[in-house]
Each structure stands twice: as structure tokens, then as C-alpha cells.
């Protein structure tokens, strides 16, 4: 079966229990600076049911590739607790940034890839996590709506990493 996704993978997501410990491990490999949003309330639909979780995320680039660390702070059932229960910490998802969000989500569903986590309608960027078929390179594929705002954020993180000299490795973002 041909994939309904095209274009480059823009982000690799990791689910972690301790975001500061995970950031420190990446900084030790020379990746940074990391931009962190702490204790953010995320409203989403998880496997067809509305839910609300509290999470922290951290973003940094390594070249053109954006890295995302995700730490959920409560035990509300979510795509993240599901992953931790089944796999422990680590690599969770590939993400594509798509301009034709509705069409791409529909194409993924038509290919038999269920939408298992979706949201962002109340923020600047919609997202949908889909489950690709068994044997795929990741357990989850994220589709993120590419808008002017998300494109600008991507460029900001990429440019910050380009000439990063190792100073100020963790930078808090307040939302």
C-alpha cells in the first residue's frame, strides 16, 4: 500500500517521564537550545473520547530535523500513557507538517490508519496522530497543520540551533 503521507519528516517525538533528565541527555550530545513549555493543559480527543492532560514539551532542532520531548504529568489515559505502559520511554512518533491538513487526515483514514489523538482546534495549530499499519517505522505518525505561525516557529527553533554555542541550553516559553 502506498503511504498517504508525502514530504519530509519534520519532527521526531519522544515520550519521557522526566523532561529535564531527557533534555540533559540531548544537551550532552550537543543538541540545543531546548525551548520548554511546562505544565500546559492539552485538550484532545483520545480514541474518540475527549480528555484533558497536563504535560510539558521541549523542542530543539538538529539541523533541519526538529526534536520534541513530551512528558505527561498526570495519569489520565492518553496516547502518551498508552505508549509508556506498552514500551517505556523513548521514540514515539514521526511528524509531517502539512498545509492540506483535512485532506491528509482523510487520506490517512482512507488508507485504514485510525486517528487516535487529535486536537489543537482551541490553539493555533491542529494536529492528528494516526496509527500506521504494523511493521511501520513508528507506532504513531503525527500530522500537524502547517500554518504561518507553525512555519515561523519551525524556522525560529532551526535558526536558534544553527549557531548554538552550548550556552543557555534550556529556555522557558510561557504560554
ABEGO torsion letter per residue (X at the ends): XBBABBEBBABBBBBBABAAAAAAAAAAAGBOBBBBBBGBBBBBBBGGBBBBBBBBBBBBBBEABBBBBBBBABABBBAAAAAAAAAEBEBABBBBBBABAAAAAAAAAAAGBBBABBEGAABABBBBBBBBBBGBABABBBBBBBBAAAAAAAAAAAAAAAABAGBGABBBBBX
